[in-house]
Amino acid sequence: MSYTSENLAELNVLMLFNLSTSQEGIKIHHTAEPTVIAAAQRLFDKGFTTQADGGYLTSLGNTAAEHAQSLFIMLNADSEVH
């Protein structure tokens, strides 16, 4: 089992959200890469965001973004921590 390119694109979109506030959303412009536009649409279809072009995170989306961002931090942590 491994991440698909679509999963990775969705994770990258989730990484764009500022988790320190719920008052800040994102906007994926029509000039963005097609893979980013498609990822934003899939996140909306899954109920993670409030708009097909980003918007705000739903409760489910906030949880997913927290996990995505935490995993990113863990994977990129200094290798001295064991």
N, C-alpha and C positions, 0 to 999 in steps of 0.2 A: 504494500500500500504506500502510495506517495502522493504528494500534492500535485494537482493538475496545474497547468498554466492559468486556467480560470480561477482556481483557488488562490494562487499566488497574486493574481491581479486584484481579487477581492480583499486579500490581506493588505495589499499595498494601499488600497482605498481606505480601509479601516485605520491604517497608520496615519492618515491625513487629519484625523479628528483630534482636536485638543480636548483631552479628557479632564482638564482642570476646571472646565466650565460647561454647563449644559446649554448656555446661551449662544454658543458659537457653532455654526454649522459649516458645511463646505458647499461649493458650487463647482460641478464638473461642466466645463464649457463645451460647446459643440465642436470646438477646434481641438479638443483633447484627443489623445490617441484612441483609436477605436476600441482597443482592449480595455482602456480605462472607462470609457463610456459604457461599454457592455457590462463591466464589473459593477459599476454603480447601479445599473438597471437591475442586475441580478440581486444585489443587496436589497434594493427596494422591493423586488418581487418576493424575497424571503422574509420581509418585515423587519429588516435591520435599520432602514433609514426611512425618513418621512417623504422623500422626493426621489424620483427616478434619476435626477441629476445631482444627488447628494442630500441636501437639506440637513436635517438634524438626525441624531441617532435616536432610535426607539430604545426602550428598556433592554430588549434583546440585543440590539445593536451596540449599546453601551457595554454590555457584558462581553460581547464578542470582541469589541475594540480593546477593552481592558486586557483580555486574554492575549490578543494578537500583539499588543504593545509590550506586555509582560514577557511573552515568549521571545520577542525580538531582543529585549534587554538581556534576558538570560543567555540567549545564543551568542550575543556579542559581548558578554562580560569577559573581563580579563581572565585568562586561564589560570591565574594564581588562586582563584577561589575554587575550592573543591568540596 
